[in-house]
Amino acid sequence: MSQSSLDLGLPSKAADWNPTRDAALSRLDRFVEAAGNQYARQRNFDFGAGKHAKVSQLSPWIRHRLIQEEEVLAAILDQHNLTTAEKFVQEVFWRGYFKGWLEHRPDVWQYYKHDLMQLFGQLDKDASLARRYDEAVEGRTGLACFDAWVLELTETGYLHNHARMWFASIWTYTLNLPWQLGADFFYRHLVDGDPASNTCSWRWVCGLHTVGKTYLARASNIEKFTAGRFNPVSDLANAAPALEDLRPIHINAPSFASHDLSGRRFGLIITEEDCSLAQLDLPRPAAVLVFSSRTERSLKPLGAIAARFGPLAVKDAMVRTQSGFDGPISEYADENWAEALRDWKNANALEACVTSRLTQGPVQKRLRTACRDADIELIQVTRRYDQLVWPNAKRGFFGLKKKIPAILDGLGLT
């Protein structure tokens, strides 16, 4: 499938975000050579919208698993040794770390959603908070760097990782806005918006992830790493006190149940959470169901680019599945997933449905609820990469970092 992004109906500002596996592989191929020392030297520089060639920008495709972390690591380590590519390899593992960390602590996601509901209600009652929030999300704060990042995010669906850190720090400590509202703004607009990476990153800036350790945006750092584009001297907070959350967080290690599907009549479900299910190495399903309807991330509207990428990624997965599967494939683009599941189950005489492991987030809740209402068993298969990474994500990233060589060995990527 090799269509241009304009063919797929994406805004011109998002011309680079072609939600197909072919586009992901092409982006990876162009980046591989620069993933070593060049990446380590230049990865922190944010040169502005459309000028992010010093980083891979693979995150939208990895987030929807149009391309797998394992594939990215294999391509990089085919051309660089682990020492040379250490910084980029670690960057890949940060995403898996946050996924695993949140799987250990589902309470954190529930608290975040609860807090958002409360804060949205507060916006309707607190005129001062509403005014400051509107100024922030509309890029009217008067802080040139912050307002430019708002414009870039809303028009392109992307921000450089360093800019995301500055943004979150300014939002929390300079503008004195609740971090949850900022995390929601990111999650709604980022084309790589991910429940775990986004929520945990904001918590890290605020001193909630690594308790007491915060991130303070400094004018000198912004000036250096934006190559002089911005220098908000005297405009930023000069302290970043850690926030506190005294609610209990229960830690439950994720389990990886094995499933014997031999002799069972099951159907395969594809959602925007994983668009490469053919790589799961499953027995042949009796039927395939593709959910291409958008799953809302917030009570507020999604950004135009983020809203399109997921459903179009699923359509790409469907096209690729059709080329290698001669059974019935059904696409469902409406809202009532339970009704679709019930009809699909009956039409194909299915005992169960199978998909890849659903992590914390709205798609997990939606599909679990739909399967329960449709009275069909949901079987989730965890990828080998996640099985190796998540058990090492119980605490800080350093614990996982020490295990990277062993994990690569377990993946056959030594």
ABEGO torsion letter per residue (X at the ends): XBBBAAAAGBBAAAAABBBBAAAAAAAAAAAAAAABAAAAAAAABBAEBGAAAABAGAAAAAAAGABBAAAAAAAAAAABBAAAAAAAAAAAAAAAAAAAAAAABAAAAAAAAAAAAAAAAAAAABAAAAAAAAAAAAGAAGBAAAAAAAAAAAAAGBBBAAAAAAAAAAAAAAAGBBAAAAAAAAAAABAABBAAAAAAAAAAAAGAABBGBBBBBBAAAAAAAAGGABBBBGABBABBBBBBBABBBBBBBBBBBBBBABGBBBBBBBBAABABAAAAGBBBBABBBBBABBBBABABBBBAAAAAAAAAAAAAAAAAAAAABABBBBBBABABAAAAAAAAAAAAGBABBBBBBBBBEAAAAAAAAAAAAAGBBBBBBBBAAAAAAAAAAABBAAAAAAAAAAAAAAAGAX
